[in-house]
Amino acid sequence: MNGRERVLSALKRIETSRVPIGEIGGGYTDVIIQAVLGDKYDHGADSYFLNHQRIRDLLGADIVGPRVTGPPVEIMGIHEDWGTETFKDFWGATHTQPPSTTIQLVDPIAHSPEELASWRPPDVSHFDSSQMRRWKDTTDFFVLATLNAGFDLGYELLGFERFMKWTVQARDTMKQYYEKLIDANLVLALMSAEAGADAILIADDLAFNTGTFVDPNYLRSDYFPILKDMVTEIKKRDLPVFFHSDGDVRTVIPDLIDCGIDALQSCDPNANMDIPTLKREYGQDLTFMGNIDVDLLASGNVDEVERTTRDLIHDARIGGGFILSTSNVVASYCQPENVKAMYAVAHRELK
Amino acid sequence: MWPSISIAINQLLNEGMNSQQILDEQLLSGMAIVGERFKRNEMFLPQVLMSAEAMQTAIDILKPHLAGDSEARQQQTVIIGTVKGDMHDIGKNLVRIMLIGAGYEVIDLGVNVPAQRFLDAAIKHKAAVVCLSALLSSTMNNMKEIVQAFRINSDLKETKILIGGAPLSREFSQSIGADGYAPTAPAAVEQVQSYCEE
């Protein structure tokens, strides 16, 4: 059984001899890839593909999470505080990438609801899906095409506080904004399907560790109906849909199921998202992916990682519907030995 | 931005209520309800943000009156920032917003803040409390350096240091000599309030 078949079995609630394992999106930062691959790290022109293939082969991962790619970003200048380049993305927002951290917004796509109302997303139909096709045609990994929807991307392009306030102050404009972002991402989803994706992952953080950022009733009235339309369109191509959100999303799991979501990823134990518990309540309708705390991989030791992973597999594998992964992705600050230990346990703990 | 607040406060002042009473009975009591409801997931981030913005507007209107009121309490200052090497700010911003809502003067140093900037700001603003945020295991250890710098500075020995962020714990806070750890934004406000009442 290859990785693709193993993940598809999990989605059908069929328990496999070994639990499927892998990460969403890029999965592993370059720092981790270099540390794990050592001399096998490639520095050539095709290094991104080769290194991501090699680390998955070496760890025994089943999943790859490519994106349809856009044009190169436009360099705008140097950030005066951080000294890093500022660049405009294809959506029109300007960001910078300070060392050792996530991308920071420098200038949003709109400064007022009126500006946002007249904002139009770019044409994404010319984006490049050739890498997606390459993963599908040349490997046995489950190709989990990664894209966004309207909420997480929405606040990344506007700034978090501005976005949150406008959900109340400019409600109609925000609904139109979600529709615009989702329409563009649906085009990317359909391109991914054409390029051979095995499933679509919608990355859309909705919550803190203590609950959703906004009232679940707001999501039900203003956001989930639009998300449901997106999922419905994707599923017309017979593709399963995964949903990633950090944080505690328990209050909206029934809504995500109603939207047609097949699998929920992250399931951070720090956010009370315990997969064995969630499976007991929603396991008939949803596959769960995640549950290994990224911080455990950063600050724990190999024994702790092995014990936690073994216990999780034991409790979560029964009846299928479980994919082992970190609760986000393997970050640069994780210990390579812990990452290897987590994957090795999955390969040892056979049914 | 909030014209109705200006009208309401001026009306209360004209009715003879003093500025401290308005702050305590009209504003802080309202924000306490916001904090409680947020903690119980009955109120959410957008509403907390807007409440805090309204509160800040009200405080700005009241400031000249508070300065002229001999019975008014001095507003205490809290310094907040994400430690060096770490650019995460959602949690830190939420704490800032809720502290403003609780009536504190908050100096936000932003993200990637080196130890010396925390010290300089604490001295300059005579801060009662310094709140340190970190989201990464790799940057949380930078907090130790900051705490040590405060502890050896004779002007800052009394300054309380509160830490918060996903990878942290009460045990970690104790191990680096901080005064406390707050797992959530409402808990951070409660901790700051307890320090300021000591």
Interface residues (C-beta under 8 A of the other chain):
Chain A: W82 P98 S100 T101 T102 Q104 F160 E161 M164 K165 T167 V168 Q169 F208 N209 T210 G211 T212 F213 V214 D215 Y218 T251 N270 D295 A298 S299 A331 S332 Y333
Chain B: N41 F44 L45 P46 Q47 L49 M50 E53 G85 D86 M87 H88 I90 G91 N93 V111 N112 L136 S137 S138 A166 P167 T184
